[in-house]
Amino acid sequence: MILLKDILYKVSLEKVVGNTAMAFRELHFDSREVGLDDVFIAINGTQSDGHGYIKKAVNQGALAIICEQMPTTIVNGITYIQVSDSQQALAIMASNFYGNPSQQLQLVGVTGTNGKTTIATLLYTLFTSAGYEVGLLSTIKIMIGKIQHAATHTTPDSLKINKYLREMVDAGVEFCFMEVSSHGIHQKRTEGLHFAGGIFTNLSHDHLDYHKDFKEYRDVKKLFFDQLPKTAFALTNVDDKNGPVMLQNTAARKCTYALKTIADYKAQILENQLQGLLLKINNQELWVKLIGNFNAYNLLAIYAAADQLGLENLEILQLLSTLESVDGRFQYLISEGKVTAIIDYAHTPDALKNVLETINTIRTGNEELITVVGCGGDRDVAKRPKMGNIASQLSTKVIFTSDNPRTEDPEVIIAQIEAGVPAEHYKKTIAITDRKQAIKTACQMAKENDIILVAGKGHETYQEIQGVRKDFDDLQTITQLLIALQK
């Protein structure tokens, strides 16, 4: 039996009205889920304020309310607890409720603009291959050992995180690798968690629809490292100018990785082909199946993290050589007509630039590079012309199309992307709003040895238009179209 007072440990309390020595059933921050003998935490979220649903929660049977502002009406028999920060309180209470599971395994957080999913997922794969029971909390999926659950957010809410971590501990999981988004840090979802390590990948233009400017975006990422304990490691990419910033105030053990500058973990690209990379990591050569400079950084971060977590260097190198690309991250196929199709999640200017530059280093220059790309609706508007500029400069042909327009007009989004195309490149671009038709047109344009890049959605298997999700899979779509065109 769990008492309310037991899960308030380390929560910053401002006022208590009522009894905290009472047993309760569940914690909820969504009033619709509240039932008899539950605790309701009122959170002022991005879309609604939970304080407006306190009365509803009480009517549905809540026996305690956690809030930042006390309601005007206090109901007898209900306990009201005022806290300085409801989101922080939720995170700490969730950890306490589930028995602080993050302290019972080695939890490693991966943050940055690009590379989070690849690094977290491949660390999961590597440690699983090394014989450990491993967990994963990622954009693509949640893994508890070999059992898979669907993911809905890059960083789930505090209750889900701790619920999954509890299940992992109960299943004997020793290591868990977790994507940590700027939204998750800013909304205190990772508060109360005990991390064994943190990894910083890079920082570029993204989420400025949520964060007021780039400095705030960077500082939110830095906050994750500021909060790491001294028992943890803090691993950062010092080729990124923001990399050293992450280490400025951390109590954790500092370590660095780089391809271009002096670092604790150093890599060099010896060969870069469509079949893979020949790398030298800390003076040891190995062949890997992943492609491009950005994957060299990802693999180096994986090597460094595995070393910090105690794996033997030769074992890490051997396991790195077996790793394959993550769903929707530079996935490619070659059709019978010798057209190469590449699917990638690149949805930021920097990620798109990395992917296109990687393809261009592999190309002979005699083939066409046809890029199909769009931008999501209800998200960062400022990056749209930058995406158009990069796509048009680094491709031979470009088709601008819908991504997930959500509640926006896709044609308006496309026009904003096109605004970034320099005049000298405009003739190589066309706009086709329907994504399937855009991919079909790219397939019809492509000749033997040409390359098609379909960017932006990667692993996603849906398209969201006017709030409705419809089945749509880039890889499946282009595979079917290339096969159909060959008949």
C-alpha positions as CSV (number, residue, x, y, z in Angstrom):
1,M,0.0,0.0,0.0
2,I,1.4,3.4,-1.0
3,L,0.7,6.5,1.1
4,L,0.5,9.9,-0.4
5,K,3.2,11.2,1.9
6,D,5.6,8.5,0.7
7,I,5.6,9.8,-2.9
8,L,6.0,13.5,-1.9
9,Y,9.6,12.8,-0.9
10,K,11.8,15.5,-2.6
11,V,8.8,17.5,-3.9
12,S,8.9,21.2,-3.2
13,L,5.8,21.8,-1.1
14,E,4.3,25.3,-0.5
15,K,1.1,24.4,1.3
16,V,-0.8,21.3,2.5
17,V,-4.5,21.3,3.3
18,G,-5.7,17.9,4.6
19,N,-4.2,14.5,5.3
20,T,-1.2,13.0,3.5
21,A,-1.1,9.8,5.4
22,M,-3.7,8.2,3.1
23,A,-3.5,5.3,0.7
24,F,-4.3,6.1,-3.0
25,R,-4.7,4.1,-6.2
26,E,-3.2,5.9,-9.2
27,L,-1.6,9.2,-10.3
28,H,-3.1,11.1,-13.2
29,F,-2.5,14.5,-14.9
30,D,-5.3,13.9,-17.4
31,S,-8.6,14.6,-15.6
32,R,-10.4,12.2,-18.0
33,E,-8.5,9.3,-16.5
34,V,-9.2,10.1,-12.9
35,G,-11.2,7.5,-10.9
36,L,-12.0,6.7,-7.3
37,D,-9.2,7.2,-4.8
38,D,-6.8,8.7,-7.4
39,V,-4.4,11.6,-7.1
40,F,-4.8,14.4,-9.8
41,I,-1.8,16.6,-10.6
42,A,-3.0,19.9,-12.3
43,I,-0.5,20.9,-14.9
44,N,-0.5,24.1,-16.9
45,G,0.3,22.6,-20.3
46,T,0.9,24.0,-23.8
47,Q,-2.7,23.5,-24.9
48,S,-4.8,23.6,-21.6
49,D,-4.4,24.3,-17.9
50,G,-5.2,21.4,-15.7
51,H,-6.2,23.7,-12.9
52,G,-9.5,24.2,-14.8
53,Y,-10.3,20.5,-14.3
54,I,-9.8,20.2,-10.6
55,K,-13.5,20.2,-9.9
56,K,-14.1,17.5,-12.5
57,A,-11.3,15.4,-11.0
58,V,-12.9,15.7,-7.5
59,N,-16.3,14.8,-8.9
60,Q,-14.8,11.7,-10.4
61,G,-13.4,10.5,-7.1
62,A,-10.0,12.0,-6.7
63,L,-8.9,12.1,-3.0
64,A,-6.0,14.5,-3.5
65,I,-5.1,17.4,-5.7
66,I,-1.6,18.6,-6.5
67,C,-1.6,22.1,-7.9
68,E,0.3,25.4,-8.3
69,Q,-2.7,27.6,-7.4
70,M,-5.1,26.6,-4.7
71,P,-8.8,26.4,-6.0
72,T,-11.2,29.0,-4.6
73,T,-13.5,26.1,-3.3
74,I,-11.9,23.6,-0.9
75,V,-14.0,20.4,-0.6
76,N,-14.0,18.7,2.8
77,G,-12.2,15.4,2.9
78,I,-10.1,16.2,-0.1
79,T,-6.4,16.8,0.4
80,Y,-4.9,19.8,-1.5
81,I,-1.2,20.2,-1.9
82,Q,0.3,23.4,-3.4
83,V,3.6,23.0,-5.1
84,S,6.0,25.5,-6.8
85,D,6.1,23.5,-10.1
86,S,3.4,20.9,-11.0
87,Q,5.4,19.4,-13.9
88,Q,8.4,18.9,-11.6
89,A,6.2,17.5,-8.9
90,L,4.7,15.0,-11.3
91,A,8.1,13.7,-12.4
92,I,9.4,13.3,-8.9
93,M,6.1,11.7,-7.6
94,A,6.1,9.3,-10.6
95,S,9.6,8.2,-9.8
96,N,8.7,7.6,-6.2
97,F,5.4,5.9,-7.1
98,Y,7.2,3.3,-9.2
99,G,10.0,2.8,-6.7
100,N,12.6,4.9,-8.4
101,P,13.4,2.3,-11.1
102,S,16.0,4.5,-12.8
103,Q,18.3,3.9,-9.8
104,Q,18.1,0.2,-10.4
105,L,19.5,0.1,-13.9
106,Q,22.0,2.1,-16.0
107,L,20.0,4.8,-17.8
108,V,21.7,6.8,-20.5
109,G,20.1,9.8,-22.2
110,V,20.8,10.9,-25.7
111,T,20.0,14.6,-26.6
112,G,20.7,16.9,-29.6
113,T,19.0,17.9,-32.8
114,N,20.0,15.0,-35.0
115,G,21.2,11.4,-34.3
116,K,19.3,10.7,-31.1
117,T,17.2,7.8,-32.5
118,T,20.1,6.2,-34.3
119,I,22.5,6.4,-31.3
120,A,19.9,5.2,-28.8
121,T,18.6,2.4,-31.0
122,L,22.0,1.1,-32.0
123,L,23.3,1.2,-28.4
124,Y,20.2,-1.0,-27.6
125,T,21.2,-3.3,-30.4
126,L,24.9,-3.4,-29.5
127,F,24.3,-4.2,-25.8
128,T,21.7,-6.8,-26.7
129,S,24.2,-8.4,-29.0
130,A,26.7,-8.3,-26.1
131,G,24.4,-10.5,-24.1
132,Y,22.7,-8.0,-21.8
133,E,19.0,-7.4,-21.1
134,V,18.4,-3.9,-22.5
135,G,15.7,-1.3,-22.7
136,L,15.0,1.4,-25.2
137,L,12.8,4.6,-25.1
138,S,12.9,6.1,-28.5
139,T,10.9,8.0,-31.2
140,I,10.4,4.8,-33.1
141,K,9.7,2.3,-30.4
142,I,9.9,1.3,-26.8
143,M,11.7,-2.0,-26.0
144,I,11.6,-3.9,-22.8
145,G,14.2,-6.6,-23.5
146,K,12.8,-8.2,-26.7
147,I,9.2,-7.0,-26.1
148,Q,8.1,-4.0,-28.2
149,H,5.7,-1.2,-27.4
150,A,4.5,1.6,-29.7
151,A,6.1,5.1,-29.1
152,T,4.0,8.3,-29.3
153,H,6.5,10.9,-28.3
154,T,10.3,11.3,-28.4
155,T,10.3,11.6,-24.7
156,P,7.2,10.1,-23.0
157,D,5.5,11.8,-20.1
158,S,6.9,11.2,-16.6
159,L,4.4,8.5,-15.6
160,K,5.0,6.5,-18.8
161,I,8.8,6.8,-18.5
162,N,8.7,5.5,-14.9
163,K,6.1,2.8,-15.7
164,Y,8.3,1.5,-18.5
165,L,11.5,1.7,-16.4
166,R,9.7,-0.3,-13.6
167,E,8.7,-3.0,-16.1
168,M,12.3,-3.0,-17.4
169,V,13.7,-3.5,-13.9
170,D,11.2,-6.2,-13.1
171,A,12.2,-7.9,-16.4
172,G,15.9,-7.9,-15.4
173,V,17.0,-5.1,-17.8
174,E,20.5,-3.8,-16.9
175,F,20.9,-0.9,-19.4
176,C,18.3,1.5,-20.9
177,F,19.0,4.0,-23.7
178,M,16.6,6.9,-23.9
179,E,16.1,9.8,-26.3
180,V,15.8,13.1,-24.4
181,S,14.1,15.8,-26.4
182,S,14.2,19.5,-25.6
183,H,10.4,19.4,-25.0
184,G,10.9,16.6,-22.5
185,I,13.6,18.5,-20.6
186,H,11.7,21.8,-20.7
187,Q,8.5,20.1,-19.4
188,K,10.5,18.5,-16.6
189,R,9.7,14.9,-17.8
190,T,13.2,13.7,-16.9
191,E,13.3,15.3,-13.4
192,G,13.6,12.7,-10.7
193,L,15.4,10.2,-13.0
194,H,18.9,8.9,-12.2
195,F,21.1,8.9,-15.3
196,A,24.3,6.9,-15.6
197,G,25.3,9.0,-18.6
198,G,24.3,11.7,-21.1
199,I,25.3,12.0,-24.8
200,F,25.2,15.3,-26.8
201,T,25.1,14.8,-30.6
202,N,24.8,18.3,-32.2
203,L,22.6,21.4,-32.3
204,S,21.0,23.0,-35.3
205,H,17.8,24.8,-36.3
206,D,14.8,22.9,-35.0
207,H,11.8,23.4,-32.6
208,L,11.9,27.2,-32.7
209,D,8.1,27.1,-32.9
210,Y,8.3,25.9,-29.2
211,H,11.5,27.6,-27.9
212,K,11.6,31.4,-28.3
213,D,15.1,31.4,-29.8
214,F,18.1,29.3,-30.5
215,K,19.8,30.3,-27.2
216,E,16.8,29.0,-25.2
217,Y,16.9,25.8,-27.2
218,R,20.6,25.3,-26.5
219,D,20.2,26.2,-22.8
220,V,17.4,23.7,-22.3
221,K,19.7,20.9,-23.8
222,K,22.4,22.1,-21.4
223,L,20.1,21.8,-18.4
224,F,20.1,18.0,-18.9
225,F,23.8,17.9,-18.4
226,D,23.7,20.4,-15.5
227,Q,21.5,17.9,-13.7
228,L,23.7,14.8,-14.2
229,P,25.1,13.3,-11.0
230,K,28.9,13.1,-10.4
231,T,28.6,9.3,-10.8
232,A,27.5,9.7,-14.5
233,F,29.5,10.4,-17.6
234,A,28.8,13.4,-19.9
235,L,29.8,12.7,-23.5
236,T,29.8,15.6,-26.0
237,N,30.6,16.2,-29.6
238,V,33.3,18.9,-29.6
239,D,33.2,19.3,-33.4
240,D,29.9,21.1,-32.7
241,K,30.5,24.6,-31.3
242,N,27.7,24.0,-28.7
243,G,29.4,20.7,-27.6
244,P,31.7,22.3,-25.0
245,V,28.9,24.4,-23.6
246,M,27.1,21.2,-22.5
247,L,30.0,20.4,-20.1
248,Q,30.4,23.9,-18.5
249,N,28.4,23.2,-15.3
250,T,28.1,19.4,-15.2
251,A,29.2,17.5,-12.1
252,A,29.5,14.3,-14.3
253,R,32.7,12.8,-15.7
254,K,33.5,14.8,-18.8
255,C,34.5,13.1,-22.1
256,T,34.5,14.2,-25.7
257,Y,34.4,12.8,-29.2
258,A,35.2,14.3,-32.6
259,L,36.3,13.7,-36.2
260,K,38.0,17.1,-36.7
261,T,39.4,18.2,-33.4
262,I,41.3,16.8,-30.4
263,A,39.1,14.6,-28.3
264,D,39.1,11.6,-25.9
265,Y,37.5,9.6,-28.7
266,K,38.7,10.3,-32.2
267,A,37.6,8.8,-35.5
268,Q,38.7,9.2,-39.1
269,I,36.8,8.3,-42.3
270,L,39.1,6.3,-44.6
271,E,36.5,5.3,-47.2
272,N,32.9,6.3,-47.7
273,Q,30.8,4.1,-50.1
274,L,27.2,3.2,-50.5
275,Q,28.0,-0.2,-49.0
276,G,29.4,1.4,-45.8
277,L,32.4,3.2,-44.2
278,L,36.0,2.3,-43.4
279,L,36.7,4.0,-40.1
280,K,39.6,4.4,-37.8
281,I,38.5,4.8,-34.2
282,N,41.2,5.5,-31.7
283,N,43.7,4.0,-34.1
284,Q,41.7,0.8,-34.7
285,E,40.4,0.3,-38.3
286,L,37.0,-1.3,-38.9
287,W,34.4,-1.6,-41.7
288,V,30.8,-0.6,-40.8
289,K,27.6,-1.0,-42.8
290,L,26.4,2.6,-42.1
291,I,27.0,5.4,-44.5
292,G,28.1,9.1,-44.3
293,N,29.9,11.6,-42.0
294,F,26.9,11.9,-39.7
295,N,26.9,8.1,-39.1
296,A,30.6,8.3,-38.4
297,Y,29.7,10.7,-35.5
298,N,26.9,8.4,-34.4
299,L,29.1,5.3,-34.4
300,L,31.9,7.2,-32.5
301,A,29.4,8.3,-29.9
302,I,28.2,4.7,-29.5
303,Y,31.8,3.4,-29.2
304,A,32.5,6.1,-26.5
305,A,29.3,5.4,-24.5
306,A,29.9,1.6,-24.6
307,D,33.5,2.2,-23.4
308,Q,32.2,4.5,-20.6
309,L,29.8,1.8,-19.6
310,G,32.5,-0.8,-19.3
311,L,32.5,-2.9,-22.5
312,E,35.9,-4.1,-23.8
313,N,37.2,-2.0,-26.7
314,L,37.7,-5.0,-29.1
315,E,34.3,-6.3,-28.4
316,I,32.8,-2.8,-29.1
317,L,34.6,-2.6,-32.4
318,Q,33.4,-6.1,-33.4
319,L,29.8,-5.3,-32.5
320,L,29.9,-1.9,-34.3
321,S,30.8,-3.7,-37.5
322,T,27.6,-5.7,-37.4
323,L,25.2,-2.8,-36.8
324,E,22.7,-1.9,-39.6
325,S,20.8,1.3,-40.2
326,V,17.8,2.2,-38.1
327,D,14.3,2.3,-39.7
328,G,13.9,5.4,-41.8
329,R,17.5,6.5,-41.3
330,F,19.3,6.3,-44.6
331,Q,17.5,3.2,-45.5
332,Y,18.1,2.4,-49.2
333,L,17.1,-0.1,-51.8
334,I,18.3,-0.6,-55.4
335,S,15.6,-1.5,-57.9
336,E,15.9,-4.0,-60.8
337,G,16.2,-1.0,-63.1
338,K,19.3,0.1,-61.0
339,V,17.6,3.1,-59.4
340,T,18.7,3.7,-55.8
341,A,16.0,4.9,-53.5
342,I,16.9,6.4,-50.1
343,I,14.5,7.0,-47.3
344,D,15.6,9.3,-44.5
345,Y,13.9,11.1,-41.5
346,A,15.9,14.3,-42.3
347,H,13.4,17.1,-41.3
348,T,15.8,19.8,-40.3
349,P,18.0,22.0,-42.5
350,D,21.2,20.5,-41.0
351,A,20.0,16.9,-41.3
352,L,18.9,17.4,-44.9
353,K,22.3,19.0,-45.7
354,N,24.1,16.1,-44.1
355,V,22.2,13.4,-46.1
356,L,22.5,15.2,-49.4
357,E,26.2,15.9,-48.9
358,T,26.7,12.2,-48.1
359,I,24.9,11.1,-51.3
360,N,27.0,13.6,-53.3
361,T,30.3,12.2,-51.9
362,I,29.2,8.8,-53.1
363,R,27.9,9.9,-56.5
364,T,30.0,9.8,-59.6
365,G,28.3,12.9,-60.9
366,N,26.9,11.3,-64.0
367,E,23.6,10.3,-62.4
368,E,20.7,12.5,-61.3
369,L,19.9,13.1,-57.6
370,I,16.1,13.6,-57.3
371,T,15.0,14.8,-53.9
372,V,11.4,14.6,-52.6
373,V,10.9,16.8,-49.5
374,G,8.4,18.8,-47.6
375,C,8.0,20.3,-44.1
376,G,5.5,19.5,-41.3
377,G,2.6,21.8,-40.5
378,D,2.1,23.5,-37.1
379,R,5.8,23.5,-36.6
380,D,8.8,25.7,-37.0
381,V,8.1,28.0,-40.0
382,A,11.5,29.6,-40.1
383,K,13.3,26.4,-41.3
384,R,11.1,26.0,-44.4
385,P,12.9,28.4,-46.8
386,K,16.2,26.9,-45.5
387,M,15.1,23.4,-46.4
388,G,14.2,24.7,-49.9
389,N,17.5,26.4,-50.3
390,I,19.5,23.3,-49.3
391,A,17.5,20.8,-51.4
392,S,17.7,22.9,-54.5
393,Q,21.5,23.6,-54.2
394,L,22.5,20.0,-53.4
395,S,20.1,18.1,-55.8
396,T,19.9,17.9,-59.6
397,K,16.0,17.9,-59.4
398,V,13.7,18.6,-56.5
399,I,10.0,17.8,-55.9
400,F,8.5,19.8,-53.0
401,T,5.5,18.1,-51.5
402,S,3.4,17.5,-48.3
403,D,5.0,16.1,-45.2
404,N,2.5,16.1,-42.3
405,P,0.6,19.3,-43.0
406,R,-1.5,18.7,-39.9
407,T,-3.9,21.7,-39.7
408,E,-2.1,23.9,-42.2
409,D,-2.7,24.3,-45.9
410,P,0.1,22.1,-47.6
411,E,0.3,24.5,-50.5
412,V,1.1,27.4,-48.2
413,I,3.8,25.3,-46.6
414,I,5.3,24.4,-50.0
415,A,5.2,28.1,-51.1
416,Q,7.2,29.0,-47.9
417,I,9.8,26.2,-48.8
418,E,10.0,27.5,-52.4
419,A,10.7,31.0,-51.1
420,G,14.2,29.9,-50.1
421,V,15.2,28.5,-53.6
422,P,17.8,30.8,-55.3
423,A,16.7,32.1,-58.7
424,E,19.4,30.1,-60.5
425,H,18.1,26.8,-59.1
426,Y,14.3,27.4,-59.5
427,K,14.0,25.7,-62.9
428,K,15.1,22.4,-61.3
429,T,12.2,22.4,-58.8
430,I,8.6,21.4,-59.1
431,A,5.7,21.3,-56.6
432,I,3.4,18.3,-56.3
433,T,1.1,18.6,-53.2
434,D,0.1,14.9,-53.0
435,R,3.0,13.0,-51.5
436,K,2.3,9.7,-53.3
437,Q,2.1,11.5,-56.6
438,A,5.4,13.3,-55.9
439,I,7.2,10.0,-55.2
440,K,5.6,8.5,-58.3
441,T,6.8,11.4,-60.4
442,A,10.4,11.0,-59.0
443,C,10.3,7.3,-59.9
444,Q,9.1,8.2,-63.5
445,M,11.9,10.7,-63.8
446,A,14.6,8.3,-62.6
447,K,16.8,6.4,-65.1
448,E,19.4,3.7,-64.6
449,N,21.9,4.6,-61.8
450,D,19.9,7.7,-60.7
451,I,19.3,8.3,-57.0
452,I,16.0,9.3,-55.3
453,L,16.0,10.7,-51.8
454,V,12.6,10.8,-50.0
455,A,13.2,12.9,-47.0
456,G,11.3,14.1,-43.9
457,K,9.2,11.2,-42.6
458,G,11.6,8.3,-42.4
459,H,10.1,5.6,-40.1
460,E,6.6,7.2,-39.9
461,T,3.8,5.1,-41.3
462,Y,1.2,7.8,-41.5
463,Q,0.4,11.2,-42.9
464,E,-1.6,13.7,-40.8
465,I,-3.9,16.0,-42.8
466,Q,-6.4,18.3,-41.1
467,G,-6.0,16.3,-37.8
468,V,-6.7,13.0,-39.5
469,R,-4.0,10.3,-39.6
470,K,-3.9,8.2,-42.8
471,D,-1.7,5.2,-43.5
472,F,1.4,6.3,-45.5
473,D,4.8,4.7,-45.5
474,D,7.6,6.3,-47.7
475,L,9.6,3.1,-48.0
476,Q,6.6,0.9,-48.8
477,T,5.3,3.5,-51.3
478,I,8.5,3.9,-53.3
479,T,9.2,0.1,-53.3
480,Q,5.7,-0.6,-54.8
481,L,6.0,2.2,-57.4
482,L,9.5,1.2,-58.6
483,I,8.3,-2.4,-58.9
484,A,5.2,-1.3,-60.8
485,L,7.2,0.9,-63.2
486,Q,9.5,-2.0,-64.1
487,K,6.6,-4.2,-65.2
